[in-house]
Amino acid sequence: MRGLAGLANSGRYADLEAKTQDLLGRYPQNGLLWKILGVALWSQGKDALLSMQRSVELLPDDAEAHGNLGNVLRLRGQLQDAVRSHRRALELNPLYAESHNNLGSVLQDLGLLDQAEAGFRRATDLKSDFALAHANLGNVLSLLNRPEECEASCRRALELNPNLTAANVQLAESEAARGQFDAAEQLLRQAIAIEPDMPEAWAGLARWRKMSAADGDWVAAAQRIVGLPWAPRREVPLRYALGKYFDDVRDYEQAFGNYRRANELAKVGRPRHDQGQFSRGIDRIIQTFDLAWLRRASVAANASERPVFIVGMPRSGTTLTEQILASHAALFGAGELPFWNTAAVRYAAVRGTDDELSSLRGQGEEYLQLLESMSPDALRVVDKMPANFLHLGLIHAVLPNARIVHLRRHPVDTCLSIYFQNFDAKHGYANALDDLAHYYREYIHVMDHWRQMLPANAMLEVPYEGLVDDAEGWTRRMLEFIGMPWDANSLEFHRNARTVETSSKWQARQKIHRTSVERWRNYEKHLGPLQSLTDFVRTA
């Protein structure tokens, strides 16, 4: 075995594979040899599943064997099976930092960000010099909209391992979120210098600027790299970037082909969007939050006028609108706060009990404390969580003087723009056109309910196309609606240095333009189930 260890330590994995295969011919029931073979195959990018499975069968109490199998299963997109393998590894060895880190990665793939954060933190607690776990922690903190903590984790990772390209790429995201696109590109190029074929770094180079025919070197490299045998999760970002490149240069056939491939790969291993379950959830919201409920719940209301909510479908102009409002001297943009998703779950647990009204009252106070912690001085704080459209009844009952700005955009432009973005697993509807069409219809369904239920002065509906055509006019209407005086800085939003963590971080730094209006016409032959959404153009 000492000879095998020497081959592994020197990185001679082909020789290690051959030597281990020879030994297995004589000792086929040796679990350690199967584990070593799995590592040799994995390290060469070969299929190691059977070897890893065999090692677990023969070494059922070996935490490392279970962890190795979990890594292979994640690569194959079998995420739930990967979770089970890593959890078994941690049952056998709770101090196994690598499996805490790897479990965190799988949980992040599944969109379970809080649990992923806990896994990465446990890994770094157990092994303080674990550079990759620090970088992974930075990545999930970015998704949780905690940019300062994200940057600190990534910089710690690079202190421990200056060649850790994953940390460079995440720091580039942080720089881009602040509008520092040149600094972001420099970090990406540093990553490429270390790992020349890194798909995530090449993808980043295309995301934060308009591409053109002059970027021939980039597209040639991207097309070569994307053809290499990557795991789906690694091919995905570069496929989206290629889609963007071809869209930018108006080659719409190649653009859609790459976007379609990206979305098919993104679905691998993710929970499917359950249309029936989502429809039932919308029906429950409508049945629960009616006028009778609102009258009963209003006794728990808080009179604060500080909160401003921007809601709507993703990619409907919500980031642009937040950037405009947050450029006003008396307003603060808080980004996408997940508070009301959790609040809705907590309320459902006490609805109909003696604790119902005190829970509602407490949630209002807790939310206002959150806004106070983010900005103690701003007269208004803007919460731009698009999916809060699901919770407007709860929000209005608790905070009846809060103002709601609902962004509307052409339904097909909205859905195609979602399809063209690399959203995480919680947006499971985003990767299939029929799921997108279904989700949009249910969004319209619940918004129709809120229009009937909420007072007329609670919500302002802003058409994205109108905002683009008359930015000043609609900005004045929005400021008047939320009780704020005119501030010309709102029209200079593209100069605002605030952090923008959404996928629109580059677009939010550009002057308003019409290039995204009726973009769907370039893809009309590919619309499929989205075509029917044109019925909602007048009513959306």
N, C-alpha and C positions, 0 to 999 in steps of 0.2 A: 504493500500500500504506500510505502514511502516513495517509491518511484512514481506512482500516480500523483501524489501530492506535489512532487517536483514538476511534473508536466503542467499541472493546474497552476501552480505559482508562477511559472514562466510563460503562461498564456498559450501553451502549445496544445490547443484544444483538439485539433484534428488527430494529433498523435495520442492524446488522452482518450479520444473516442475509440481509436483503433485498438489501443492496449486494453481498454475496459471491455470491449466486445470480445476480444480474445479470452480474457479471464472469465467472462460470463459463459463462454462455451464450456468451461470446466466447472464453474460454480454458479449455475443458473438460479439458485435459491438465495444468493447472497444479496440482501437488500441494500447494503452499502454500495456495492458495485452498480446496482441499478440507479441509485441516487447520483453517483459520480457520472454515470453515462448521461443521465438527464442534464446535469450541469454542463457537460461537454457539448451536448447537442444544443442546449439553450444558448450557450456562449457563442456558438457559430451561427445562430439564427435558424437552426433546424427545428423540426417538430419534436418536442421532448415529452409530449403528453403521455404516451404509453410507458416510457421509462419512469416518469414521475409517478404515475399511477401504480406501477409495479413496485416502486420503492416504498410507497405508503402501505401497500398490501403486506409487504414483508417486514416493514418497520412501523407498525401502527402507533407506537409510542414515541416516534421521532418527530419532534416539533419542526425541525428544519425541513424534513421531507414533506410535511404537510404545507409548510410555507412555500416551498419550491413549487408544489403542485398548484397552490393558489396563484402564484405568479403566472404560470402557464395558462391557467384557466382565464385569468384576466386578459391575457394577450389574445386569447381565442374569442373574447367577448362573452364568456360564460360567467357573468358577474356574480350572480347569486351563488353559484357553486364555488367561486373564488372566495366569497365572504365566508362560506362554511369552512373552507380549508384553512383560512387564516384564523378563524375563531377556534378551530380545533388545535391549531399550533399554539395559540395563546392559552388554551386550557391546559395543555401539556407543559408550557413554559411561559407563565405570565410576564417574565422579565425579558422576553425575546423582542428586543427593540425593532428588529427588521420587520417582524410580522405586524407590529403595531403600525409602523410606517406603511407597509404594503396594504394592510387592511384599510388604512386611511385613504389610500389612492383609489381602492375599489369603491369605497363609500362615496368618495367625491364623484367618481364616474356615475354613480347612481343618483347623484343630486342630494345626498344626505350630508350637507356641508357641516353642520354642527358636530355630527358624529365623526366626520373626517378630521375636523380640527382637533377633537379630543384624541384621536389616534395619533396624529402627528405630534401633539404636545407630549403624549405619553412616551413616544419614541425619543424625543429630545430630552425628556426628563431622565430616562434610563441611560441615554448615551449622548452626553452633552456635545460631543464633537461629531455628531451624525449630520454631516453637511446636507445630504439629500433630504433628510427629514425636515431640516430648517427651510430648505427651498420649497418643499411641498407645503409646509405650513404657510409660507409666504403666499403661495398660489391660492390656497383656500381662503386666506384672510382677504385677499383681493376680491374674491367672489362674494365674500361677506361684507364688502364695502368698508373695510378697515385699512385704508391705504398706508397710514403711518406704521402700523404693526407689520403689514406686508413688507414694506421696504426694509424695516429693521431685521426681519427674518432672512430676507434674501441677502442682505449685506453680511449678516452673520454666516450664512452658508458660504459666501465667497471668501470670507476671512479663513474659513476652515479648508476650503478647496477652491482656489482661484480658477481652476479649469472646469468648474461645474456649470455647464452651459444652461441647464434649466434655470439656474438663478439669474444668469444674464438675461434670458428671455423674459422672465417675470419682472425684473427691474426695468426692462425696456417697456413693458406694459405700464408700469408705474410712471415712467417719464412721459409716455404718451398721454396718460390720464391727466397730467398737468399741462399738456400742450407742448411739451419739450420733445418735438418729433426728431430733431437732429440728434439729440442725446440718445433717444430711443434707437435710432438707426445705428449709431456707433456701438451700442451694447449688442445689437443683433449681429453686427459684423464681427465683433469680438468673439461671439459664440461660434460663428461660421469659421473663423480662423482656427478655432480649437476643434470643431466638429463640422467639417466642410459640407456634409450632406444632411445636416439637421433640418428636418422639414419645418419644424415650428419657427425656426429663425428665418428661413427663406419666406415663409408665409407672412411673417410680421413685416418684412420689407415692402410688401405690396398693400398692406392694409391701411396705412396712414398717409397715403398720397394718391393722387390721380396717376394711373399708369398710362403709358403711351407706346406707340410703335418704337420709340427710342429705347424701350426697355427690353430689347431682344435678348440681351445676355441673361437677364433675369428669367424670362420665360423659357429659354433654352435649358437653363439649369433646373428650373422648377419641373419641367416636363421630364427631364432625365431622372431627377430625384424621386418624383412621384411614381415612377415606374419600378422602383426598387421594392423588394418584398417586405413592406412595412406591416406592422399590426394595424388594424383599422383605425384605432384612436390616434395613431401618428400620421397616417395618410390624410385624415380628415381635414386638418387646418390648411394644408397645402392645396387640397382640392378646392376648398372654398376660395383660396387666394387666386388660383388659376381661373375660377369662375369670374372673380372680380376683374382680373386682368383682361379677359376676353370681353367682358361687359364694357370696360373702360374704352377698349379699342373698337367696340361696336361689332364684334364677331359674335352675334347672339346665339348661333347654333353651338359653337364650342363653349360659350359661357354656360348655356343651360346644361349641356352634357356634363360639364365638370360639377356644376351645382347638384345635378341629379345623383352623380356618383358620390359626392360628399354626403348627401343626405342618406343614401342607402347605407353607406359605411357608418354614419353616425347612429343609425338604429341598432347596430350590432350590439347585443348584450344589454340594451336598455329596456326597461319596462315599456310595453306597448301602451300607446294612448288608447284608453278604453272609452269609446264614444258613448256607449250606454251609461257607464258609470258617471261620466261628466254631465250628461244630460240629466240624470237623476239628481246629481248634486245641485245643478241649477234649479231644478224644480223644487228641491227642498229649500233653497234660499228664498225663492219667490213665495212659497207657502209659509215659511217661518216669518219673514220680515215683511209683514203687511201693515196696513194703516192701524189696525187694532193693536198690533204689537208695538208700533211706534208710539201710540198714545200712552200705553202702559209703561214703556221703557223711558219715556221722556222725563220722568221724575228724577232720573239719575243723571240728567244732563249737566254739563259744565259749560259756562257761558263764554269761555275763551274764544277770541277771534284770531289767535296767532296762527293756527294751522291752515295751510293751503294745500289741497290735494290735487295732483295732476294724474288723471287716469285715462285709460284707453287701451287699445291693443298695442303690443310692442311694435316699434317701427312706425308709429302713427304721428310722430312729431313731438313726443313727450319730452325727450331730451332737449330739443331745440327750445321748447317752451320754458322748461326749467332754466335753461341758460339765459334766456331773455329776462325772466323774472328775477333770477339770482343776481343779475347785473345791476339791479336797482339798489340804491344805497341803503335802504331800510329793510331789504329782504335777504334771507339766507337760504341757499339751496342745500338741502340735507341729503340729496341723492335718493336712492331706492331703499326705504326702510321696511324691513319685513315684519314690523310690529303687528299689523292687523291680521296677518295670516295666523300668527300665534294667538292673538286676542280672540279670533273667531273660534279657534279650537277650545280655548279656555271657557269662552261663553257657552259653547254647546254642552260642556260638561256640567254646567250649573243651571242651565235653562229650566224653568219650571220649579226650581227649588227655592227655599227661603233665602239663599245666597245670591239669587239672580241680580237684584238691583244693586246690592253692594259690590258685586263683581263688576257690573257696568261702570259704576261710579269710580271704582278703583282703577279700572283700565284707562278712563279718561285722565285721571290724575297721573298715572304712570306714564302715559304718552306725553303729556305736557312736561313732565320732569325730563323725559328723554330729549325733547326739543330744547329745553332749558340748558341741558348739559352740552348740547351741540352749539347753541348760540344764545347766550343770555340776553343779548342786547337787541337783536333784530325784532322789528315790529311784526313781521310775518316770517314763518318758516315753511319752506316748500318741500313737501314729501312727494317725490316723483316715483311712486311704485305703480306701474301701469295696471297690475293685476288687482289693485285695490277696487277696481270696478266690481269685484265680487262682494265687497264688504261695505258698500255705500249706505246700506240701511243701518248697520251697526255703527258706522262712523257718524252718521247724522244723528242718531239717537243719543250718542255720548257727547258729541260736539256739534250741536245744531247751528252754531255761528261760524263754524269752519266753512270755507268756500271750496267748491269742487270745480276744477277746470277739466272738461272732458274733450280730449283731442279726437277728432274724426279725420280719417283719410280715405281716399277711394279704396274700397274693400280689396280689390285685386292687387293694387299697388301695395297695400299693407301686407297681404298674405305672401306675395312674391318676395317682398323685402325680408320677411321673416324666413322664408325658405332659403334665401341667399345668405343668411347669417349663421355662424357657428354657435348656436345656443346650447346651454348645458341640459342635463337630463331632465330637469324639472319642466322644461318646455317640450314634453314628449310629443305634442301635437305638431311640432314645427317641421318634422322631417318627412311628411307625406301630404300631398296636395288634398287628398280627401279628408284627412284629419284636420288640416287647416280650414277647409271649407266648413266642416262641422263645428269646429271651435268658434269660428267667426259667427256662425248662425246663433250659437248659444250666447255669445257675447251680446249680440243684438237683442236677443230674447230678454236677458237680465237687465240691459240698459233701458229697454222699453218699460220694464217694471219700475225701475227707479224714477223715470220721468213721470210716471203716473203717481208715484208715492211721495216723492220729495217735494217740498215747496218750490215754487218757480224760481225764487231768489237764491236757492241753495247751489245751483249748478249752472255754469256757463259752458255752452258747447262751441268749440272753436274748430272750424274746418282747416285742416293743414294747408290745403290749396289756397284758402283765403289768407292765411297767415303769410304764406310765401308771396302772394300778390300784393298784399297791403300790410306789411309788417307793422308800420306805425299805427295804422288804424286799429288793428286787432290788439296790439300791445296796449294802446290807450284803453280799449274796452276791458281788457283783463285787469289792468291796474285799477280802474274805476270799480270793477266788480269786487275786488278784494279790499277796497277801501284805501288805496294808496294814491298819492299824487303822482303826476307825471315826472319821470326822470329820464332824460335823454340818454343816459348811460345804458338803458335797456336795449337800445338799438345798436350799441357797440359791444354786444354780447360776445362776438368772436374774439375780442381782446381780453376777455375775462380769464384770469389765470387760475381760477378755481379748478379743483380736481373733478374730472368727469370719468366715472368708472364704467360706463355702459359701452356697448358695442358701437355707439355713435360718437365716441370720443374725438375722432378726427372731424366728422361732419359738424360737430358743435363749435369747432374753431373756424369754420368757413363762413363767409358772408352768405346771406340767403340767396338761393338760386332756384330755378325751376326744373333742373335736370331730372329730379325724381318724380315730377308730376307726369302722370300718364306713361310712366316707364313700362307698364304692363303691356303696352301695344307692341313693344319689341319682341315679346314672348307669346303673342296671341295664339300661335299654333300649339303651344305647349300647356295651355292653361288647364285643360281637362276639367275637373270638378270645380275649379275656381270660376269658370265662366259664368256659372249660375249666380255668383255673388253680385253681379252687376245689377241684380234686382234691388239691392240695398243702397245703390248710389244715392237715391233721393232721401232715404230714411235713415242712413247710417249716421 
